[in-house]
Amino acid sequence: MKAALPSPAPAWIPALLVLVGTLSLGALSIANTRAMSPTWGQDLAFFTQLVHRASQGGPWASPLLLEPQGFFEMVHTHLILPLVVASYRLLPRQELLLLWQALFACLALWPAFRLGEQVGGLRGGLLSALGLLAFGPFQAVAIADFRPSALFIPGLLGVFAAARQGRSLQAVGWALVANLGRQEGAWLSLLAGGALLLSPWGLPPRQAGEALGRWLLRGLKWRPALALLVFGALALGAWLLLKPQMLFHLNPLNPAPAAVLPPDIAEQRVHWLLRLLRSGGIFGLLAPSPLLAATPIFREMARTGREWGPLTGPAAHYGAFWVPFVAAAGIAGAGRLHRRFGPLAFAVLCALSFPWVSLREGPVALRRLTAQVGPEDRVAADYDVIFDVAAREVLWNVAWLSMTEADRPHGWTAPWPIPLNEVDVLILKESDPLTPVAEGAGWQVVDREDQHLLMRRSAAD
């Protein structure tokens, strides 16, 4: 007689894991930003400006992005943003966005625990969640400043954890979480549903004399798969109707040609792949349904010329697309390897494969310059400090003020490059090509620090 499965652990255990992960990684992200070393200051500035303006009743837009503006008109729409904006109105601090980011990612510790619990009991659940928390690319997403696409990780992990138990409604609920992060959640839901329809996920015990094909068919999760396909199709249809820029970056009917990689980038990707193969994700080969779902993602990663491997900089958030699939497959595969020792191996390999995120320190002395900028000032700043002056109505990167007509963004109708009289304050390097232009126009150097200048428009202007 088949033994009954043990009751799932109480909800406070995965909730505590989420809380600990959020507070620890959120605190690290806040410390790095206060030390003038965010993951990527340009995008943190963009999101901070967007959220700040929306919380003040202004447009859901930041021209700093140089792309179409508006909640649905932007290239990327994040349905979670209204909740973030509401919270920011109550506590208008950039640190709040960093905590939201950590929560978006660390919510994945809940389904990681539940999936590990299914394959290895309470111990397996704890080790699976801790293994994910110790996985360098996951940590990188959790402190990638503010990128709601981090919700892809809990959303897709939750889909596979729920589907393994045949819980269709719960799987759709987690798919909705992914869709709250960014519009690509619709594509990802369809990929997950298709993989669950084509490959066994959570094979049942094989009966004596049972044919291999019948056994594998019993492992297919038909109901969750169909529910996800219906949800994904409806979500995709809604996005296509509501969002003009839905196919701005990803158009399956007109894919971009594969990039020719320079030797150094190709070598970096080989090193990245070797690290991944010696992580806990290698166990995913024993439970490959999530990897099958991620095949189009891996193909796009291989074809693109944009770098996605580094754990800092603008590429750090790309892990949100592939980490949930690798983690789901790795956890389930580790359980198939051995119920007791598989999750332990998963956790250890995840912890040792990639470097962990850590405290960093940037040009802290420049905060003396940013402290002199008033909340109503119209500002242009460089990459080193732009995030630290972002909560305002008018914000530009100084690079936009010295570009040429040939650099005009696609669809841009306003004056270009941005006229110098659009701002009141400049924070830029002494060596910046805009510096002599501003001096020639009568701008005054108010202060200087660490080869940077704080300049203001002359009173006559």
N, C-alpha and C positions, 0 to 999 in steps of 0.2 A: 504493500500500500504506500502511495506517495505521501511523504511527510508534508505537513502543512507549513507554508512559509511563515516565518516569524512576523509579528506585527511591526509595522514601520515605527521608527523612532519618533518621539514627540516633536512637534514643529519647532519647539524652542531651540533644538540642537542646530538645525541648519540656519535658523534665524540668527543664532549667536555667531555662527561662522560668518554670515553675511555682515553682521555688525562689526566684528573684529577686523575682517578684511577691509571694509569701508573706512573705518577709523584709522587703521595703520597706513594703508596706501594713500588715503586722502590726506593724512597728516604729512606724509612724505612729499606729496605733490605740492601742498601749501608751503612747506619748508623750502623746497627748491624754487618755487616762484618768488617767495620773499627774498631768497638769495639771488634773485635776478637770473635764474637759470631754469625757466620752464621748458617743457619738451619742445614746443615750437611757438614762440611768442607772437608771430604774425597771426596765426589762426586763433590763439587765445584772445588777441585783441579784437579780431572780427566778431567772435561770439560774444565777448563782453560788451562791445558796442551795440550789437543787435539786441541783446537781452536788456541792456540798460535803456535804450531808446524805446523799446516796446513797453517796458515797465512804466515809462513816463508818459504813455499814451501816444508815442510817436509811431512811425512806420516799423514794420517787422523787416528791417533792412539794415545793411551796412554797406555803403558804397565802397568801403575799403576792399571788399571782395572782388570788385571789378567784374561782376556777373549780374544777370537779371535779378531784380529785387522783388520782394513781396513774399508772404508766407508760402503760398503754393507756387509762385513764379520763380523762386530761387531754384538753382540747379539741384540742391538737396533740400528736401522738406523733412523736418523732424516733428512728428506729431506730439512728442513729449514736451516740446518747448512751452506751450501755454502753462503747464504746471510749473516749469522752471521759472518762467517770467513772473508768475504769481508769487512764488516763494522769494524771488529777488526783490519784488516790490516791498515785501515785509522786511527783508534783510539785504539791502543793496551792497553786497560785498562780493568781490571776485572770488574769494575763498569759497563762497557757497557753490559756485560753479564747479570748482575742483572737487568738492565733496560729492556733488551730484555725479560727476564722472566716475569717481571711485565706486559709488553705489551702483551705477549702471553696470559696471563690469562685475563687481563682487556679488551682485544678485545671482550670478552664474554658480556660485558655491552651493546654492540651494539645490538645483537640479543635479549638479555634480555629486552632491551627497546622496541624493535619492537614487541616482543611477548606480553609484558605487554600493549603496545599501542593497540594491536588488541582486548584485552579483557577488557580494562579499559580506553581507550583514552590516551591523553597526560599525564594526572595525573597518570594513571595506568602504563604507560611506565616508567616514572621517578621513581615511587615507586618500581617497579620491579627491575630496574637496581640498585637502591640504596640498596634494600634488599639483592641482590646478593653481592654487594660490602661490606655489613655489615655482611656477613655470614662467620664465623670463618674459616671453612675448605677451602672456596674459597680464603680468605686472605692468608692462609697457603701455598696454591699452588703458589700464586702470589709472595711470597717471599721465595720460596723453592730453593734459590740460582739460579741454571740454569738447568731447565728440560723442553726441548721442548715439552714433552708430555702434558704440560699445554694447548697446542693448541687443545686438545680434548674438552675443555670446550666451547670455542666459536664455534668450528666446529659442535659439536652435538647440542648445543643450536640453532645455526643457521639453522641446518637441520630441527628441529621441528618448528621453527618460520616460515621458508619458506614453509614447507609442509602444515601448517595450512591454508595458503593462496592459496594452490594448485600450488605453483611455483616450478616446477620440476627442471629447470635449476639452479635456485638459491639454491635449496636444495643440488644439486650435487656440486655446488661451495663451499658450507660450508663443505660438506663431504671431499672435497679436502683439505681444511684447516686442518681438523683433520688428514688426511694422511700425511701432511707436518710435523706433530709433531712426529709421530712414526708409525711403521708398523702396530700396532694394530688398527689404524684408519680404515683399511679395514674390520676387524671383526666388529667394532662398526657401520660402515655404513650398513653392512648387518643386524645387529640387529635392527637398526632404521627402515630400509626398511621393514623388516619382521613384526615389530610391527604395522607400519602404514597400512600394508596390512591386518592385522587381527583384528585391533581394531579401533573404531571411534576416530578421533582426530579433535576437533573443530566441534561439532555437529551443523547442521543448524537448524533454527526454525522448530518446529514440526507442520505439517499441520493438520488441523481439520480432525479427523477420520483416520489419518494415522496410520498404524500398526507399532508396536514397532520395528519389525525386519526391515521393509523398512526404517524407520527413521534412525536406526543405520547403515544400509548399505549406506545411503546417507552421513554419516559422515566419511566413509573410504576415505582415500586419495590415490586412485589407481595409478594415474600417478606419483606423487612423490615417492610412494613406489616402483613401478617398476623401476623407474629411479635409485633409490638408490641401489636396488638389483643388477641391471646390473653393475652400477659403482663399488659396493663393490666386486662383483664377478671378474670383470676385474682387480681391484686393488689387490685383494688377489692372483689371478693367476700371476700377474706381480711380486709380492713380492716373491712368491714361486719359480719363475724362477730365479730371480736375487739374492736372499738372502739365502745363505747356512744355516744361523742360524735362519731362520724364526720360526721354531718350538722348539727352544732351551728351552724356558720357558713354552710355552703353546702348547700342542699337543692334540687336541680333540680326536685323535684316541688312545692315551695312557695317560689318565689323571692320575695325581698323586693321591695317596690315601689321604683321609681326615686326617688332623692332629689331634692329641689328645691334647687339650688345657690344660695348667696348670690352676688351679683355679683362679689365679690373672688375667691372660689374659682374661679368660672367663668373669670374673666380669667386667673388663674394657670394654669389648664389649657390655655388657648389659647396662652399664652407657652411652656408646656412642649411642646406639640405642634409649635409652630414650631421650637423647638430640635431636636426629634427629626427633623423633616423636613430640617433642614440638617446632620444627622449622617450618618455612613456608612450608617445604616440605610435611607436613601432608596434605596440601590441594591437593597434587598430587593424593590422593585417588579419587578425583572427576574428574580427567582427567588422567587416568592411562596409556595411551599408552606409554609414555617414561619409566615408571616403568616396563611395560611388556618387553620393549626392554632391560632393565638393569637386568632382572632376572638372566641371566648367570653370570653377574658380581657380583651380590649379593651372588649367590651360591658359586662362587670362593672365595669371601671374607670370607664367613662362613667356608669354608673348609681349608683354608690356615693356617699354623702356624705362618706366618709372621705378625707382628703387623702393622695395618694400621690406627689406631685411633689417635695417637698423632699429634699435630699440629707443632711440631718441631722434628728434628732428621730425620733419613732416611725414615720414613714413611710419612712425610708431603705431598709428591707429589702424594700419592695414590688417593687423592680426585679428581684428574683430570679424573679418570675413572667413578666415580659415581655422582659427583656434577652436570654435565650437565643434566643428566636424572632427577635427583631429582628437580633441579631448573626449568626445562621446565615444568614438571608435576605440580609443586607447583604454578608457575605463572598462568598457564592455569586454574588450579583448583580453585585458589583464585578468578579469574575472573568469574568462574561459580557460586561460592558462592555468590558474590555480586559485580557488576561492579564497584561500587564506593568504598566500604569499604573493599572488598576482597584484593586488592593490598596493602592497608595500613596494613591490618593484616599480610600479607605475609612479608612485610618489617620489621614490629615490631618483629614478632616471629623469623625471621632470625637473627636480631640484638641481641636478648636476649638468643638464644639457646646455642651458643658456645662462649667461650672466644675469644676476639679479639687478633690479633697479636700485639706485643708492642716492644718498645725499650728494648734491652738486653745489658749486658756488660759481656764480657769474660775476659780472662787473658791479658789485654791490655799491661801490662808491657813486655810481651814476644816479642812485636814488636821491642824492642831494640835489640833482638837477630836476628830476621829476617832481620833487616835493614843492618846487616853486611854481608849478603850473596850476592855475585856478580851474575850478570845475566848469566855468563858462568859456574858457579859452578854446579857440579853434586851433588844433594842434596837427603838426606833421612831425613824425619821429621815425627813427630808423629801427631796424630789427632788434637792436639790443635793448630798447626801452619801450617800444610801442605798446606792449601789453600793460605796462605800468601806468599809462595815461589813457586807458581805453574807455573808461566810463564817462562818455561825453557825447554831445550831438554831432560834432564835426571832428573827424579823425582821418588822417591820411598817412601813408608811408612816404617818407621824403623821396623815395625812388620814383613815386608817381609824378613828382613835380619836375623831374629832370629827364623824363623819357622823351622820345621823339614821336613824331606823327606815325612813323612806321610801327610803333609799339601800341597803337590804339587798340583797346580790347574789342572783340567782336560785338557788334551791336551798340557800342558806346556812342551816345549822341551829345553828351555834355562837352564843354571845352576840354581839350586834351593837348598837351599834358595839363595836369591840374595847375591853374594859375597860382602864382605865389600869393596874390592878394586874397586867396580863399582861406588863409590861415593867419593866426596872430603870433604863434609860437613855433619855433623850430628847435628840435633836439637832434643833432647830427654830428658826425665825425668832422674834425677839422679838415680831413682830406676829402670829404664828400664834394663832388663836382658842383653841388648846389651852394656850397659855402661862399665862393667868390661871387656868384650871381646875387645872393642875398646881400652880401656886403656892398656890392655895386648899386643895389637898389636902396641903400640907406639903412638896412637892418642893423641893429645894435647887438653886440655880444654882451649878454648880461652876466654870464658865469661860464666857467669851463671846468672840466673834470675828466681825467683819464682819456685825453685826446678827443673829448666830446665838447660841443659848444651848446649853450642855451642862448638862443637869439630871439629877440622880439622886434616887431615892426616899429619903426620910428614913429614918434608922436605926430609928426607931420603927415604921415600916411593915414 
